[in-house]
């Protein structure tokens, strides 16, 4: 019997990488932002009740760190509201949630590695919304949170691709590229 896994954010960097590593025993249901608006909590709950997955891998997120300071409601709707809706509905049907989070939930001021169970100390709206999403996800029994620091891929928007593009642009003009 195959395990039914619902993957959100299937067209993003992480979602695409996850799809390449799914074992044959998994029946993967892929949902992009066109299929499911993560800001719509009702739609998130209904997707769970309709699909009845054994697991949800929530790789979809609001990730525009700077823009989150202005789009506060949207950042929270996606980063906290969707995991909350998934967790509550999954608890009803006996499913589990793998919530992808970020090291941004910590301030970065500590100077030594953070421990898994250490209290979070988010700076800014993005970080706070992701921390709230972690708490929401853990409402579902048997669920997990994974924190990542950086995602790099040959697709999408990421620091590595930005640096490669800027390097090419600066080199063509024989200018120096400075990075903090």
Buried (B, 14 or more C-beta within 10 A) or exposed (E): EEEBBBBBBBBBBBBBBBBEEBEEEBBBBBBBBEEBBBBBBEBBBBBBEEBBBBBBBBBBBBBBBEEBEEBEEBBBBBBBBBBBBBBBBBBEEEBBBBBBBBBBBBEEEEEEEBEEEEEBBBEBBBBBBBBBBBBBBBBBEEBBBEBEEEBEBEEBEBEEBEEEEBEEEEEEEEEEEEEE
